[in-house]
Amino acid sequence: MGDEGVGRALGRPTRRRLLAGAAGAVTAAGLASVVKPTPAAAVAPHVLYMVKHNGDLIRREDNGFRQRVGWGWQNARLLAGLDDNRFIEVKEDGRLWEWVWDGEYLKYTHRGHGFTLDNTRLVAGLDSDHFLEVKVDGRLAWWYRSGATFAEQIRGVGWTVNNTRMITGASATSFYELRQEDGGISMWTYSSGYSERLLPGLTFNSSVAVSGITGNRIWDITSGGALWHNTYDAFLGNWTYYSVAGDFSDVRLITT
């Protein structure tokens, strides 16, 4: 663990896992996938990465500028953003790779393995050193950086497919849950244990991909191919939202 490389340039406490080629070996296929973007793409905040069904990796900036920064991502199963410059990828074979944007390229580091389809169902980034995993058996694991890899701590059970459809990070101590039962959304915040806050006024029944931005903003792509930016106003207790022009029906994974 901890080997580095450049590869394909560019995832309830009483009801409710991502570590991941030959690590560090730059294969011919990997080199062929590296694309050097323009320097301007390195400084945009809240970049949104999108994996398309054809395997392309798209980098979208806040100003709407989009460019393909990689291809060959058909074996990416889950993504979760850690901060504006890094995210984790869970591969179909259960390996965990951490990707870091250095201003010109995305570079990977192999961080673990065992996050297979029969072990890991969902992941959500919290900050540069922490992420959450919902296991297939419903346990909620909090992962923290430990040297060249990550270590876990179980923080809940019961997060089964019947209860939780998706999760995405909101801050270092909180995350969003898209509930299975009613399509609604909750924010969970940790302080000795997790507490839930319902965020009424908007349902996510048709969401096929979600990614939190900050403690009150979230992207989602609906089954009809629309990309929505949603903001929750805690004072007023309601949501405001707008859709981004374009058809995003060819996108299957997103992360900020």
N, C-alpha and C positions, 0 to 999 in steps of 0.2 A: 504494500500500500504506500501511497505517497509518490509513486512514479509520475512524472509529468511528461506531457507531449503536446504536440499540435496536431489535431485531427480534423474531424469534420467541423468546419467553422459553423461556427454556426452559419415527478414528479410523486361521548359524554362521560364526564368523569365517573358517573355511576351507570352509564348506559353504553359506553362505546368500547407500517414500519418503513430507508433508502440508503444503503451503502452500496458501491458497484464494483478488445483486443488484447492483446498482450499489453498490459499497462505500460505506457511510455514508449511503446514501439510505434513509430510513425510508418504506417503501411503505405503502399502505393495508392491504395484506395483513399486512405486518409489524406495524403498530400493532394490528391486530385480534388478533394472537397474543399480545400482552403481557398477562400476568396478574400482578397485585400480590399476592404471598403475605403471610402474616402475619409480623410481625417475629420471632417465635420460630423460624421456619425458617432464619434467617440465621446462627445460632450453632452449629448441630449439627455435630460433627466427622464426618469420613468419610461425607459425603453420597453416596448412590448415585443417579445419574441413569439413567433407563430410557426408551428410545424404544419405543413400542408400534407394532404393525403398522398401527393406524389413524392414526398420526402424532402422538399425544399424547406430551408429554414429562412424565415423572413424577419428582418429587424425593422420595427416601426418606431419612429420618434414621435414626440408629443406634437410636433408641427405637421404630422401626417406623412412625412417623408419615409418611404419604404424602399428597402433593397434586399436582394437575396444575398445572404452571407454564408450559405452552406447548402449542401444537398446530401442525400443518403441517410436521412433521418427516419426511414421507415421502421427501424427497430427501436425507436424511442417510445417508451410506454407511458412514462409520467415525467412531468417537469414541475419544478418549484423554484421561484425566485428567492434568493437570499438577500440581495441588495441590488442597487442600480447597475452593478457591474459583474454580478455573478449569479449563477443558478445551478441547480442540480438536475441531473437526468437519470432516470431509472430505465435501464434497457430491458428488452424483452427477456434476456437471459438472467436478469437479476443483478447485474453489476450497477454500481453507482459511480457516476462521473460528476465531478464538479467542473463547471466551465467558468472562466474568468475573461472578461473583456479587457484587453490591455491598451485600448485606444486604436489598434489596427487589426488585431486578430482576436478570435476566441481560442483560448488554450485550455486543455483539459488536464485534470489530475484524477487518477483512479482512487476512489475513497472506500471501496468495500464491495461486498457481494451478498447474495442471499435474499435480495428484494424481489423475489420471483412472484409470479401470478398467484401462486397458492399461499404466499406469505403476506404480500403487501398489496393493499387495495387503493389507498390514497396517500398523498403527501402534500405538505404545505410548508413553505418557507416562513420563518419568523424574522431572522436577521442573519448577518453574515456568518454566524457561528451556530445557529440552531434551526431545526426544522421539526415538524411533526409527521408522524406516520400513523395511519389507521390500518391495523392488521386485519387479515381476513377473518380472524376469530373475534373481532370486535374490540380488541384492546387498543388503547391510544398510547403511543410511545413518543416521548420527547427526546430528541437526539441533540447532543451537544458535542462541539469539536473537542477532540482529545488527541493531541499530537497530529499525526498524519491521517487520522481517520476520525470517526464519530463513535460515541458511546450512547447507549440508550437508558432511559428511565421510564418505566410504565407509570402513566398518570391517569388511567381510567379504563373502564370496561364498558361494553354494551354499545359501542359505536358500529353497529352492524349495518348491513346493506338495507335492512328494513327501516332503519332510523336515519342514517346519514347518507346522502347521495354524493355530495362533494364537500371539500374543505379548501380554504385558501387563506394565506396569512394576512393579518391586518397590522400587526406591530410585533415588537419583541415579546410581548406577553399576551397577545390576543390573536384570535383567528375567527374567520367566518365559517359557519356551517350552513349548507343548503339542506334543509330537512326533506326527508323522503316523504313523510306522511302528508304534509300539506303544501309543499313547494315553497314554504316560507324560508326566511333567513334569520339566523341568530348570530350574535357575537359572543364568544366565550373568552373570558379574561382570567388569567391565573394569578392567584395570590394565596399561597398555601394550598389551594385547591381551585378548581375551575368554577366560575359562576356564569350563568347564562343571562343574556339580555336579548329579548325578542326585538326585532327591527321590523315593525309592521309597515304596510303600505305598498309592498311590492312582492311579487312571487317570481320564482325562477324555475317554474315547471318545465319550460322549453329550453333551458340553458344546456348546451353541450360542452362548454368549456368556460372556466372562470379563472380570474386572477385578481387578487387584491392589490391595491396600490398603496394606500395609507390606511390609517385607522377609520376612514369614513368613505373611501372610494373603492370601486370594484369594476373591473371589465367583465363582460360576459358575451359569448356568442350564442345565439339562439339557433334552434333547429332550422329556421328559415334562412340562415346565413347572414343575419344582421349582427354587427358589432355595436354593443351598447356600453356607454360610460355612465355609471350610476354613482350618485353621491347622497349619503345619508346626512340629514340635518338633525343632529341630536337635540337641538333646542326646540325645533318645531315638531320633531318626531315624524318626519316624512322624507321621501326620496324625491330627488330630481334626476333627470336622466336625458340623454340625447343619443341618437344613433350616428355612426360614422358612415359617410357615403361609401358605397362599394358593396360587393358581394363577397362574403367571407365563408361561404358554404364549403369551400375546399380546405378549410382550416380545421384541424382536429385537436391540437394542443396549443395553449397559450401560457405565457408567464411573463411577469415583469421583473 
